Each structure stands twice: as C-alpha cells, then as structure tokens.
Amino acid sequence: MNEKSLSRALKKPHVLEYLESQKALFSVQMDDLKGRAQSIAVSVGIDLMHNAKSEAVKARMVELFGPDRAKGPSVAVQINNNAGGGYEYADPRKTRVIVEELDGASSKEEPKEPSE
C-alpha cells in the first residue's frame, strides 16, 4: 500500500475504528502474556532457589524473592538559592576594607588584587 492510499484510508471512520480496536486487542494480549511470563518466571525462580547446585544462584534467588530493601524511608532535600543569608565565599586573594565613620556613614574601597 502506498503512502497516499494509506493516508486516505486512515481518514475513514470505519478504518480508524478498526485500528483502535486492534490496538486495544493487542494491549490486552500483551498484558495477558506478560502476566503468564511473570508467573512462569516466579515458578522457575522458586525451583532454582530450592534445587540449584550453585550457591550463588540460590543466593541470587533469595535476594530476588526476599524483602525489598529499596522500600526504606524516603528523604527529601530542598535547596533554596533565593533565600538569602547562609554562607558566602570570600576570596582570600582579594582584600576588602570597610571604614565606618562616627556619623554612621561608611566608605568602601573596591577589592584589590594581591600584590606579588
């Protein structure tokens, strides 16, 4: 089927309806297949846990079917960069001199580059 014919066909309501029904059917079939595959995998895993000759395989199956350690308490961290305050890094290579006068006014010198 060429592109133009496909494009025209997809604009027809009965074709779109059929396409959507096929998508839904495929989804149901895949969910069923996935469920069956999971039950087979669990069955094989339990058999390996009991009958495997390798201790490493048995240990891996115990980890797989054991309690999930990843489900511990969750910790949330929030960093606000706009909050102001906090710590400020002062470059030790530059000096800043602030002189306060008696009337409360202050004069500032600009940062000076270190002399070598």
N, C-alpha and C positions, 0 to 999 in steps of 0.2 A: 504494500500500500504506500503510495507516495504521500508526501507531506500535505499537499493541498487536499487530497481526499480525506486524510485523517483529520485535518483541521475542520473540514465541513461536517464530517461525521460526529465529531465531538461537540458540535454546536446543536445537535439534535437532542431533544429532551429524553427520548427513549434510550439513546446510546449512553447519555450521561447517567441515567438511572441504572442501566445495566452495569456500567463501570463502577459506580458506587456500591452496588450490591456485591460485585466480585471482590472489591476491596474489603468490604465487611466480612465476607466469607473467608477470605484469605487470613484476615486478622484473627477470626475465631479459630481457624485451623491451626495457626501458628501458636496461639495461646494453649490449645489442647496439646499440641506436640511438645511445647516447652514444659508443660505440666507433667507429661509422661516421661520426658527425658530427665527431669529433676527427680522423679520418684525412682527411676532406674539408677540414677547416679547415687542416690542415698542408699539404695539396696546394695549396690556394688561396694560403696564405701564402708558400710557396716560389715559386709563379708570380708573385706580387706582388713578391717580393724581386728577382726577375730581370727582370721586364718592366714594372714600374710606371713611369709617366712622372714622377711626383713623387718627388723625392729624399727628402722627409720620410717618405713611405710606405715606401720602400726602407730607410731608416734604422730605422724602427719595426720592420720585419720582421727586420732584423739583430739588434736588441735582443731581440726575441721569441724568436728561434731561437739566439741566442748563449749563451755560458756564463752560468749563473745567478749573479749577484753576491750574492744574498741568502744563499747557502750558504757563508758565511765562518765563521770560528771563532766559537763562541758564548761569551759571557761571563756568568757567573752572579754576582750580587751578593746578599749576605745581610746583613741588618741585625738585630742582636740588641739590643733595647731593655732587656732584663732583665739584661744582663751587668754592669752597674755600671761605675764608673770612667769613663773617657772625658772628655769636656768638659762643663762645666756653665756655663750662662749666669748671670752675676751682674748684677743690675740696678744700673747705676751711679747711679741716682737714690736708692737706699737704701744706708745705711751699716750695717756690722756691726762691732762692736768685741768682740774676744775678749781677755780679760786672763788670763794664766796666773800662778798664784801659785807660790811657791817649793816647796810640797809637792806640786806636780803637779796639783792640782785647778784647775779653770777656772771662771770665771763669765762668763756671756754676757749681753750686752744685746740686746734684741729689735731688729729692724730699725727704723730711724727714718725717718719721712717727711722729705723735704728741706724745709728752711725757705725760704720765699720772701721 
